[in-house]
Amino acid sequence: MDLWAALNGDVFPPGIEEQKRAAAPRGKRRLTERAIVPLLRDWLLQYYVRSYCRSLAATRIFRRCYWIDTLGTDAKSSETTPTNVESTPVPSSGKGRKKGSVQLVPPALQPIAALSRDLMQESKPITLYGLLLATKRKEIRIPQVSQNGNNPTPQIAIPKTSSLIHATWLEAAPSLLNETGQSPAIFLLNPLGPTLFSADDLAPLYQRAVPTELCLLISHKQVADRLLAASTMPTQATALSTLLRTDRWRTLPMVPEEQEQAIRGFIDLLIASLQRHFQLPIQPITFPIMIGPATVEPAPYTLLFATRRQDSLNCMNDAICIYRQKVEQESYRGVLGEEWFTSQQQARQEQALQQLQQRICQQGQVQRTRRWPDLRQHLLLAQFGQFTLHDYDASIQQLLRNGEVRCVWRQPPVSPGEEHIPGNDDTLVWQL
């Protein structure tokens, strides 16, 4: 789903169109993976991981969560720089360091360290560990002898703290899964990287009994390249069929004119192969990138998000919605007619919320849904990432105030003017 809605049908004030044309790049500027990945990481950490870790902490069951990022880092990000532990700590399972001591923290780990610090200082703390797989190959291995004493199987040494690991995902996966054990984990993977994943490579993730959030970053260019290679190379064709557990990809159009259709078809097949392991729908997410003043376009990537937890799905929904609005606002900053753009954005948002109220009312009347969480879940999946949970709850409260629906409360509000969000034990009665 696209997180950026084009300004179709708007009439721009004088001067705006000229500035947009002048600001727009000549030809479509290619958004490279080197530019996209840092933006994706920052978005996920600040908008999704933060809220998801809070939801885990609220259960008071889990004390730690792992962020396992296998997209790689460049050499500069892997270099260590002295950082004061008091301001930017790196979580460690060992004894705490003395206040003011200096620890070497790679730049790639500093955002995770800062987020972990914030989470540990909250009323319901949780520790976030970051394990990043670096692209520079300095493999740290511990030989492990098999049961018969022959053919030793190399193992990756996993540090007991947030760290960079110099290995690929396929090399480090057994050790990483063993280290994370019974702790929740978020996995950021690229199954179409230099070494194509198979369905069996992902199977251990499905078998984890603890909360496991799966984020697969799919490069549209890599999809096109893989399909082209598979059309002429039998080994590549077999690899694709092994990943997708089907050879239906052979029916996808291979001509350049229909490349976008082929990419969408491939992603649909990959979603179908994942969906059998998850009860909640797999969400395909595209995210907007600001490439110039008042110029935003979706990145040529799709993030497939899979989870078994409703709270995680809600966190991702809000993360997408908030990020979309933020990018849209930032694209107007400093441009000619900034106030006009901002007012147009606010007007569109108000209109969208009014339409949301109408949709809730119509859906409730037609289906006679009695429980608000059920109706909200249905609407959230139908329009994933378009509205936050707060938007949905504010809309049902407005409908209650308008008298378009009433609620039979299991526990009535203490004061007449007090407002509540209908829960599982409350019953909605729709007015026809």
Secondary structure, DSSP 8 states (H G I E B T S, - for coil): --S----TT----TTHHHHHHHHS-SS-----HHHHHHHHHHHIIIIIIHHHHHHHHHHTS-SEEEEEE-S---HHHHS-EEEETTTS---BSS----TT-EEEE-GGGHHHHHHHHHHHTSSS--EEEEEEE-SS----EEEE--TTS-S-EEEE---SBSEEE-S-HHHHHHHHHHHHTTS-EEEEE-TTSSS---HHHHHHHHT-SS-EEEEEEEEHHHHHHHHHHHTT-HHHHHHHHHHHTSSGGGGS--SGGGHHHHHHHHHHHHHHHHHTT-SS--EEE--EEEEETTEEEE-SEEEEEE-S-HHHHHHHHHHHHHHHHHHHHHHHTTSTTHHHHHHHHHHHHHHHHHHHHHHHHHHHHHHT---HHHHHHHHHHHTTTTS-HHHHHHHHHHHHHHTSEEEE-SS--SSTT------TT-EEEE--
